[in-house]
Amino acid sequence: MLDTVIHNGHIVDGTGNPWFFGSIGMKDGIITHVGSVNIESKETIDAKGQIVAPGFIDGHTHSDLLVLSDPQIDIKLQQGVTTEVVGNCGLAPAPFVKKHGTLLKEYVAPIIGDTLCDWSWETVEEYISELDKANISENVSTYVAHGAVRIAVMGFENREPTRNEMDEMKFILEEGMKAGAIGLSIGLLYSPGRYATKEELAELCSVLPKYDGILSTHIRGEGNNLIPSIKEVIWIAEKSGISLHVSHLKAAGKRNWGGVMEALNIIEDARARGMDITCDVYPYDAGSTSLTTLLPPWSLEGGIPACLERIRNASLRNKIKEEVGEEQEIWDNLVVSTGWDNVVISSIMKNTQFEGMSILEISQNTGKDPIDTALDLLLEEDGNISIVYYHMSSNDVEQVIKWDYSLVISDSLGCQIGKPHPRTFGTFPRLFAKYVRENRTLTLEQAVRKVTSFPVQRFKLGKRGLLVPGYKGDITIFNYRTISDVATYEQPMQYPEGISYVFVNGVKTIEHKRNLRTSHGEMIRAERLLCNCHSLHV
């Protein structure tokens, strides 16, 4: 007897091949039959008129703490997502060294959420063990995050590492890879990641080939410096002999719109000479990050407390204001390219009356200059402010979505107060509603592949992402005619329509928007063969 049989579905199996009518049988968390199933089961689901697909993979999120604070959280499950990949953009809660613990928590808080709870881990391996014990409802995999590693060893110092410090960072990365991390993530837009040279990063990445690990990167500049930033990370990957994945590829700022096509051409040229490079994209024309990201890199040396002290210092504050007000050559000034009218407060702890308002609107209400408004808010909020900023072209987004080597992700932040970016609640239904059903940018089968088998293959997540016997029973059933995102920028915390059932490892977890509060998710360790190379000397 099987546990579950799903009958009469339009099966989109994740390969990219055309859908077909059929049934699926599962037992003990594994798909046992696909096609014709005439075996008795404990539960039968009639999927007539609906799409049966592998569970969606959100390959780029910042839910590192959410999955621990609320293991049965259903924000992603309600979208059909069964697996999240965390530790992105160099931002993660591990490694956590008490000497620099406050620096790390203040660094990651606007992106991965509430850091006030006690952290019981120190190493990446111990963080992974916490996920193992957490009785999670969805599957989770993680990178080793470069920013957290550099803070653990060097704090927020803007300099090259010593030989001993580099060896220590290599040791931490190798420990994380041995524990099952899928690779290294770097965030070159964020301090202290932006303090690392390409040579430093190439040496650190020399750890990855032994573990067949991938380098995922938030590049140094996504606006005026998009092209040199793409070339920089390609150089790092080529120098290290590793696979490269470019996070949330975009061209920020109106003057740069269209630049994604040149970036894609550069990546395709690199692929043509044998490099393994892919990217991801979220299906929105607005991004989300921390307000401090808009400041000059030097102002963040030493971490958030040091930054706030500089803002309090009259002469240094004037220097910050001067640089933020002008175009810069060595770093992307997102204020100039985006405009204060397009920088909107999404999450803020004290001045909640400003949620959903742009910095320009707030400045007009308070009678202050916009930059003074932003700096004063950072002081009042101890630097912990999340923003949504409107800086992309919808045509650019569509070009990246339909590119053969892109996968679709949410890049959702872990901060769930105020008005978070609607991508947190609507990314995957939006993909099918807007880019498949309405715009016909992708076929149904292409879209399913981009959020199932492709990310599984890319991140080495094992036997999931396909509807074939022997694979994990991660399954999403949805109505193609009604699936849609409901979340908006004004009212983001709304679940989508059209998702009928979600199974995680063979267990029904979502049933017509009802969270069944199961605990059958898994901490996924990357499945790899160790390369035949000498052990690292650390």
C-alpha positions as CSV (number, residue, x, y, z in Angstrom):
1,M,0.0,0.0,0.0
2,L,1.2,3.5,-0.9
3,D,1.0,6.5,1.4
4,T,-0.4,8.9,-1.2
5,V,-1.5,8.7,-4.8
6,I,-2.2,11.9,-6.9
7,H,-4.5,11.1,-9.8
8,N,-5.5,12.9,-13.0
9,G,-2.8,15.6,-13.0
10,H,-1.2,17.5,-15.7
11,I,2.3,16.4,-14.8
12,V,5.1,18.8,-15.4
13,D,8.1,16.7,-14.3
14,G,10.8,19.4,-14.1
15,T,12.8,18.2,-17.1
16,G,11.5,20.9,-19.4
17,N,9.7,18.3,-21.4
18,P,6.0,18.8,-22.3
19,W,3.4,18.0,-19.6
20,F,1.5,14.7,-19.7
21,F,-1.6,13.2,-18.0
22,G,-0.9,10.8,-15.2
23,S,-0.7,9.9,-11.6
24,I,2.0,9.9,-9.0
25,G,2.5,7.5,-6.1
26,M,4.6,8.0,-3.0
27,K,5.7,5.9,0.0
28,D,8.0,6.7,2.9
29,G,8.7,10.1,1.5
30,I,9.8,8.9,-1.9
31,I,8.1,9.0,-5.3
32,T,7.5,5.3,-6.3
33,H,5.3,5.6,-9.4
34,V,4.8,8.1,-12.2
35,G,2.3,7.5,-15.0
36,S,-0.4,4.9,-14.3
37,V,-0.8,4.0,-10.6
38,N,-3.3,1.3,-9.8
39,I,-2.2,0.5,-6.2
40,E,-4.2,1.1,-3.1
41,S,-3.1,4.1,-1.0
42,K,-3.9,5.6,2.4
43,E,-4.7,8.9,0.8
44,T,-5.9,9.8,-2.7
45,I,-5.9,13.3,-4.2
46,D,-7.8,14.1,-7.4
47,A,-5.7,16.7,-9.3
48,K,-8.0,16.9,-12.3
49,G,-7.4,20.1,-14.2
50,Q,-4.4,21.1,-12.1
51,I,-0.6,21.1,-12.6
52,V,1.4,18.6,-10.6
53,A,5.1,19.8,-10.4
54,P,8.1,19.2,-8.2
55,G,8.3,21.5,-5.2
56,F,9.8,24.8,-6.0
57,I,13.3,25.7,-5.0
58,D,14.0,29.2,-3.8
59,G,17.7,29.3,-4.6
60,H,18.4,32.7,-3.0
61,T,16.9,33.8,0.3
62,H,17.8,35.3,3.6
63,S,15.7,33.1,5.9
64,D,18.7,32.0,7.9
65,L,17.0,32.9,11.2
66,L,13.4,32.6,10.3
67,V,13.6,28.9,9.8
68,L,14.9,28.6,13.4
69,S,12.6,31.1,15.1
70,D,9.5,29.6,13.4
71,P,10.3,26.1,12.0
72,Q,6.8,25.7,10.7
73,I,6.7,29.1,9.0
74,D,4.7,28.9,5.8
75,I,5.6,32.1,3.9
76,K,7.4,30.1,1.2
77,L,5.3,26.9,1.5
78,Q,2.2,28.9,0.6
79,Q,3.9,29.7,-2.7
80,G,4.7,26.0,-3.5
81,V,8.3,26.3,-2.3
82,T,9.7,23.2,-0.6
83,T,13.4,24.1,-0.3
84,E,15.2,27.4,0.5
85,V,18.9,28.1,0.0
86,V,20.3,30.5,2.7
87,G,23.6,32.1,3.5
88,N,23.6,34.3,0.5
89,C,25.4,37.6,-0.4
90,G,28.1,36.9,2.2
91,L,25.5,37.4,5.0
92,A,24.8,34.6,7.5
93,P,24.7,34.0,11.3
94,A,27.7,31.7,11.2
95,P,30.5,31.5,11.9
96,F,29.8,33.4,15.1
97,V,32.8,34.4,17.1
98,K,31.9,36.1,20.4
99,K,34.8,38.6,20.0
100,H,33.1,40.1,17.0
101,G,29.6,38.8,17.8
102,T,28.0,42.3,18.1
103,L,29.5,43.4,14.8
104,L,28.1,40.4,13.0
105,K,24.6,40.7,14.5
106,E,24.4,44.4,13.6
107,Y,25.8,43.7,10.1
108,V,23.2,41.0,9.2
109,A,20.1,42.3,11.1
110,P,18.5,44.5,8.4
111,I,18.8,41.5,5.9
112,I,18.2,38.3,7.9
113,G,16.0,39.7,10.6
114,D,15.8,39.6,14.4
115,T,19.2,38.9,15.9
116,L,18.2,39.6,19.5
117,C,17.9,35.9,20.5
118,D,20.9,34.0,21.9
119,W,22.9,32.1,19.2
120,S,24.0,28.7,20.5
121,W,26.4,28.0,17.6
122,E,29.9,29.2,16.7
123,T,30.8,27.3,13.5
124,V,28.9,26.7,10.3
125,E,28.7,23.1,11.2
126,E,27.0,23.9,14.5
127,Y,24.6,26.2,12.7
128,I,23.7,23.3,10.3
129,S,23.3,21.0,13.3
130,E,20.8,23.5,14.8
131,L,18.7,23.3,11.6
132,D,18.9,19.5,11.8
133,K,17.3,19.7,15.3
134,A,14.7,22.4,14.5
135,N,11.9,20.2,13.2
136,I,11.5,22.4,10.1
137,S,8.6,22.2,7.7
138,E,10.6,22.8,4.6
139,N,14.1,21.8,3.3
140,V,17.0,24.1,3.8
141,S,20.5,24.3,2.4
142,T,23.2,26.9,3.0
143,Y,26.4,28.5,1.7
144,V,29.4,29.6,3.8
145,A,29.1,33.4,3.9
146,H,32.3,35.3,3.2
147,G,31.1,38.4,5.1
148,A,30.6,36.4,8.3
149,V,33.9,34.6,7.8
150,R,35.8,37.8,7.4
151,I,34.1,39.4,10.4
152,A,35.0,36.3,12.5
153,V,38.7,36.6,11.6
154,M,39.2,40.4,10.9
155,G,36.2,42.3,12.2
156,F,35.4,45.2,9.9
157,E,38.9,46.2,9.1
158,N,39.5,47.6,5.6
159,R,42.8,45.9,4.7
160,E,44.3,42.8,3.2
161,P,44.4,39.8,5.5
162,T,47.7,38.6,7.0
163,R,49.0,35.1,6.1
164,N,47.6,33.7,9.3
165,E,44.2,35.4,8.8
166,M,43.9,34.0,5.3
167,D,44.8,30.6,6.5
168,E,42.1,30.9,9.3
169,M,39.5,32.0,6.7
170,K,40.4,29.0,4.5
171,F,40.1,26.7,7.5
172,I,36.6,28.1,8.4
173,L,35.5,27.7,4.7
174,E,36.8,24.1,4.6
175,E,35.0,23.3,7.8
176,G,31.7,24.6,6.4
177,M,32.2,22.7,3.1
178,K,32.9,19.5,5.0
179,A,29.7,20.1,7.0
180,G,27.7,20.1,3.8
181,A,27.6,23.8,2.6
182,I,27.1,24.1,-1.1
183,G,29.8,26.7,-1.7
184,L,30.9,30.2,-0.8
185,S,28.8,33.3,-1.1
186,I,30.3,36.8,-1.3
187,G,28.6,40.2,-1.0
188,L,30.9,42.7,-2.7
189,L,28.4,45.5,-2.3
190,Y,28.4,45.1,1.5
191,S,31.1,46.0,3.9
192,P,33.3,44.2,4.9
193,G,32.9,42.1,1.7
194,R,33.6,45.2,-0.4
195,Y,37.0,45.5,1.3
196,A,38.3,42.2,-0.2
197,T,40.3,42.4,-3.4
198,K,39.8,39.9,-6.2
199,E,43.2,38.4,-5.4
200,E,42.2,37.8,-1.8
201,L,38.9,36.2,-2.9
202,A,40.7,34.0,-5.5
203,E,43.0,32.6,-2.9
204,L,40.1,31.9,-0.5
205,C,38.2,30.2,-3.3
206,S,41.1,27.8,-3.8
207,V,39.4,25.8,-1.1
208,L,36.3,25.1,-3.3
209,P,37.5,22.8,-6.0
210,K,38.3,20.1,-3.5
211,Y,34.7,20.0,-2.5
212,D,33.2,20.8,-6.0
213,G,31.8,24.0,-4.4
214,I,30.2,26.9,-6.2
215,L,30.9,30.6,-5.8
216,S,27.8,32.7,-5.5
217,T,28.3,36.5,-5.7
218,H,26.5,39.7,-5.1
219,I,28.7,41.6,-7.4
220,R,30.5,44.8,-6.4
221,G,28.4,47.2,-8.5
222,E,25.0,46.7,-10.2
223,G,24.7,50.2,-11.7
224,N,27.5,52.2,-13.4
225,N,30.0,49.5,-12.5
226,L,28.0,46.5,-13.7
227,I,30.3,45.4,-16.5
228,P,33.6,45.7,-14.6
229,S,32.0,44.0,-11.6
230,I,30.9,41.0,-13.8
231,K,34.4,40.8,-15.3
232,E,35.9,40.8,-11.8
233,V,33.9,37.8,-10.5
234,I,34.6,35.9,-13.8
235,W,38.3,36.6,-13.2
236,I,38.0,35.2,-9.7
237,A,36.2,32.1,-10.8
238,E,38.6,31.5,-13.7
239,K,41.6,32.0,-11.5
240,S,40.3,29.5,-9.0
241,G,38.9,27.0,-11.4
242,I,35.4,27.0,-10.0
243,S,31.8,27.3,-11.0
244,L,30.2,30.8,-10.7
245,H,26.7,31.9,-9.9
246,V,25.8,35.6,-10.2
247,S,23.1,36.6,-7.7
248,H,20.1,38.7,-8.8
249,L,21.6,40.0,-12.0
250,K,20.3,43.5,-12.8
251,A,21.2,46.9,-14.2
252,A,20.4,49.5,-11.5
253,G,19.6,53.1,-12.3
254,K,17.8,54.4,-15.4
255,R,21.0,55.4,-17.2
256,N,22.2,51.8,-17.0
257,W,19.0,50.1,-18.2
258,G,19.8,47.7,-21.0
259,G,23.2,46.9,-19.5
260,V,22.1,43.4,-18.6
261,M,22.3,42.4,-22.2
262,E,26.0,43.3,-22.3
263,A,26.5,41.4,-19.0
264,L,24.7,38.3,-20.4
265,N,26.9,38.5,-23.5
266,I,30.1,38.6,-21.4
267,I,28.9,35.6,-19.4
268,E,28.0,33.7,-22.6
269,D,31.5,34.4,-24.0
270,A,33.0,33.0,-20.8
271,R,30.8,29.9,-21.1
272,A,31.9,29.5,-24.7
273,R,35.5,29.2,-23.5
274,G,34.6,26.6,-21.0
275,M,33.5,28.4,-17.8
276,D,30.5,27.2,-15.8
277,I,28.5,30.4,-15.1
278,T,24.8,30.9,-14.3
279,C,22.8,33.6,-12.6
280,D,19.5,34.2,-10.9
281,V,16.8,36.9,-11.0
282,Y,13.7,37.9,-9.1
283,P,10.6,38.8,-11.1
284,Y,10.2,42.5,-9.8
285,D,11.7,45.8,-10.9
286,A,12.4,46.9,-7.3
287,G,15.1,45.6,-5.0
288,S,15.5,45.5,-1.2
289,T,18.4,45.9,1.1
290,S,19.6,47.9,4.2
291,L,19.7,51.7,4.2
292,T,23.4,51.6,5.2
293,T,24.2,50.1,1.8
294,L,23.7,53.5,0.2
295,L,26.6,55.1,2.2
296,P,30.2,55.4,1.1
297,P,32.2,52.2,1.8
298,W,34.7,54.0,4.0
299,S,31.9,55.2,6.3
300,L,31.2,51.6,7.3
301,E,34.7,50.6,8.3
302,G,34.6,49.1,11.8
303,G,31.0,48.1,11.5
304,I,27.6,49.8,12.2
305,P,28.6,51.4,15.6
306,A,31.7,53.1,14.0
307,C,29.5,54.3,11.1
308,L,27.0,55.9,13.5
309,E,29.9,57.7,15.3
310,R,31.0,59.1,11.9
311,I,27.5,60.3,11.3
312,R,27.6,62.1,14.6
313,N,30.9,63.8,13.8
314,A,30.1,67.0,11.9
315,S,33.0,67.0,9.5
316,L,32.7,63.3,8.7
317,R,28.9,63.7,8.3
318,N,29.5,66.5,5.8
319,K,31.9,64.3,3.9
320,I,29.3,61.5,3.7
321,K,26.7,63.9,2.5
322,E,29.1,65.3,-0.2
323,E,29.9,61.8,-1.5
324,V,26.3,60.5,-1.5
325,G,25.3,63.6,-3.4
326,E,27.6,63.0,-6.3
327,E,28.4,60.2,-8.8
328,Q,31.3,58.1,-7.7
329,E,33.8,56.1,-9.8
330,I,35.1,53.5,-7.4
331,W,31.6,52.5,-5.9
332,D,28.1,52.5,-7.2
333,N,26.2,55.5,-5.8
334,L,22.6,54.1,-5.7
335,V,21.2,57.3,-4.4
336,V,22.3,59.2,-7.6
337,S,21.2,56.4,-9.9
338,T,17.9,55.8,-8.1
339,G,16.9,59.0,-6.4
340,W,15.6,59.5,-2.9
341,D,12.0,59.5,-4.2
342,N,12.6,55.8,-5.1
343,V,14.1,54.8,-1.7
344,V,11.2,53.6,0.5
345,I,11.4,52.6,4.1
346,S,10.1,49.0,4.4
347,S,11.1,47.9,7.9
348,I,11.9,50.2,10.9
349,M,11.7,49.6,14.6
350,K,10.9,53.0,16.2
351,N,9.7,55.4,13.6
352,T,7.0,53.1,12.3
353,Q,5.0,56.0,11.0
354,F,7.5,56.2,8.1
355,E,6.9,52.7,6.8
356,G,6.0,52.7,3.2
357,M,7.2,56.3,2.7
358,S,10.1,57.4,0.5
359,I,13.1,59.3,2.0
360,L,12.0,62.2,-0.1
361,E,8.5,62.2,1.3
362,I,9.8,61.9,4.9
363,S,12.2,64.9,4.2
364,Q,9.3,67.0,2.9
365,N,7.2,66.2,6.0
366,T,10.1,67.0,8.4
367,G,11.6,69.9,6.5
368,K,15.0,68.3,6.3
369,D,17.3,67.6,3.4
370,P,16.9,64.0,2.2
371,I,20.4,62.9,3.1
372,D,20.0,64.5,6.6
373,T,16.7,62.7,6.9
374,A,18.4,59.3,6.1
375,L,21.3,59.9,8.4
376,D,19.2,61.0,11.3
377,L,17.0,58.0,10.9
378,L,20.0,55.7,11.0
379,L,21.1,57.3,14.2
380,E,17.6,56.9,15.8
381,E,17.3,53.3,14.7
382,D,20.9,52.2,15.5
383,G,21.5,51.6,11.8
384,N,18.8,48.9,11.5
385,I,16.6,50.0,8.6
386,S,15.5,48.0,5.6
387,I,14.5,49.6,2.3
388,V,12.8,48.9,-1.0
389,Y,14.3,50.8,-3.9
390,Y,12.8,51.1,-7.4
391,H,15.8,51.1,-9.8
392,M,15.3,48.4,-12.5
393,S,13.7,48.2,-15.9
394,S,10.9,45.7,-16.3
395,N,12.3,44.8,-19.8
396,D,15.7,44.0,-18.3
397,V,14.1,41.8,-15.7
398,E,12.2,39.9,-18.5
399,Q,15.4,39.5,-20.6
400,V,17.2,37.8,-17.7
401,I,14.2,35.6,-16.8
402,K,14.0,34.2,-20.3
403,W,17.8,33.7,-20.6
404,D,18.7,30.0,-20.8
405,Y,21.1,30.0,-17.9
406,S,19.1,31.9,-15.3
407,L,17.0,30.5,-12.5
408,V,14.2,32.4,-10.6
409,I,14.5,33.3,-6.9
410,S,12.9,35.6,-4.3
411,D,16.0,37.2,-2.6
412,S,13.5,37.6,0.3
413,L,14.8,39.3,3.4
414,G,14.3,37.7,6.8
415,C,13.0,41.0,8.4
416,Q,9.2,40.5,8.5
417,I,8.0,43.7,10.1
418,G,6.5,46.7,8.4
419,K,6.2,46.5,4.7
420,P,8.7,44.0,3.4
421,H,9.2,43.6,-0.3
422,P,6.3,41.6,-1.8
423,R,8.7,39.2,-3.4
424,T,8.8,37.5,0.1
425,F,5.2,36.4,-0.3
426,G,4.6,36.4,-4.1
427,T,7.6,35.5,-6.2
428,F,6.7,32.0,-7.5
429,P,3.0,32.6,-8.2
430,R,4.0,35.8,-9.9
431,L,6.4,33.9,-12.2
432,F,3.6,31.7,-13.5
433,A,0.9,34.4,-13.6
434,K,2.9,37.2,-15.2
435,Y,5.7,35.6,-17.1
436,V,4.0,32.4,-18.2
437,R,0.2,32.9,-18.4
438,E,0.1,36.7,-19.2
439,N,3.4,37.7,-21.0
440,R,4.3,34.2,-22.3
441,T,7.9,35.0,-21.7
442,L,8.4,31.3,-20.7
443,T,6.4,28.2,-21.4
444,L,5.0,26.4,-18.4
445,E,7.6,23.7,-18.7
446,Q,10.5,26.2,-18.9
447,A,9.3,28.0,-15.8
448,V,8.9,24.9,-13.8
449,R,12.4,23.8,-14.8
450,K,13.9,27.1,-13.7
451,V,12.5,26.6,-10.1
452,T,13.0,22.9,-9.8
453,S,15.5,20.6,-11.5
454,F,17.8,23.5,-12.6
455,P,18.5,24.8,-9.1
456,V,18.8,21.3,-7.7
457,Q,21.4,20.5,-10.3
458,R,23.2,23.8,-9.8
459,F,23.4,23.5,-6.0
460,K,23.8,19.7,-5.8
461,L,20.7,19.2,-3.7
462,G,20.3,15.5,-4.3
463,K,17.3,13.5,-5.6
464,R,14.7,16.2,-5.7
465,G,13.4,18.6,-8.3
466,L,12.1,15.9,-10.7
467,L,9.0,13.8,-10.7
468,V,10.6,10.5,-11.3
469,P,10.7,7.3,-9.2
470,G,13.3,7.3,-6.5
471,Y,13.3,11.0,-6.0
472,K,12.1,12.9,-2.9
473,G,8.3,13.5,-2.6
474,D,8.6,17.3,-2.8
475,I,5.5,18.2,-4.9
476,T,3.4,21.3,-5.6
477,I,-0.1,21.1,-7.1
478,F,-1.5,24.4,-8.5
479,N,-4.2,25.7,-10.7
480,Y,-2.7,27.2,-13.8
481,R,-5.7,29.4,-14.5
482,T,-5.9,31.0,-11.1
483,I,-2.4,31.0,-9.7
484,S,-1.4,34.6,-8.9
485,D,0.5,36.8,-6.5
486,V,-1.6,39.0,-4.2
487,A,1.2,40.7,-2.3
488,T,1.7,44.4,-3.2
489,Y,4.2,47.0,-2.1
490,E,1.5,48.7,-0.1
491,Q,0.1,45.4,1.4
492,P,2.9,42.8,1.0
493,M,1.9,40.3,3.7
494,Q,-0.7,38.4,1.7
495,Y,-0.6,34.8,0.6
496,P,-1.0,34.0,-3.1
497,E,-3.9,32.3,-4.9
498,G,-4.0,29.0,-6.8
499,I,-1.7,26.7,-4.7
500,S,-3.8,23.6,-3.8
501,Y,-1.3,21.3,-2.1
502,V,2.3,21.2,-1.1
503,F,4.1,18.0,-0.1
504,V,7.5,18.0,1.6
505,N,9.3,14.7,1.6
506,G,6.1,12.9,0.9
507,V,4.1,14.6,3.7
508,K,1.2,16.9,2.9
509,T,2.2,20.3,4.4
510,I,-0.2,22.8,2.7
511,E,-3.8,22.0,1.9
512,H,-5.8,24.9,0.2
513,K,-3.9,27.6,2.2
514,R,-4.0,25.6,5.5
515,N,-0.7,25.1,7.1
516,L,-0.7,21.6,8.5
517,R,2.3,22.4,10.8
518,T,4.3,19.4,9.8
519,S,8.0,18.9,10.6
520,H,9.2,16.8,7.8
521,G,11.7,19.2,6.2
522,E,15.4,18.3,6.0
523,M,18.7,20.1,6.3
524,I,20.1,19.3,2.8
525,R,23.9,18.8,2.6
526,A,25.4,19.2,-0.8
527,E,25.9,15.9,-2.6
528,R,29.4,15.9,-4.1
529,L,32.4,13.7,-4.8
530,L,35.6,15.0,-3.2
531,C,38.1,15.9,-5.9
532,N,41.4,14.0,-5.9
533,C,43.6,16.8,-4.7
534,H,46.0,17.4,-1.8
535,S,44.6,18.5,1.5
536,L,44.8,22.2,2.2
537,H,47.6,23.4,4.4
538,V,46.0,25.7,7.0
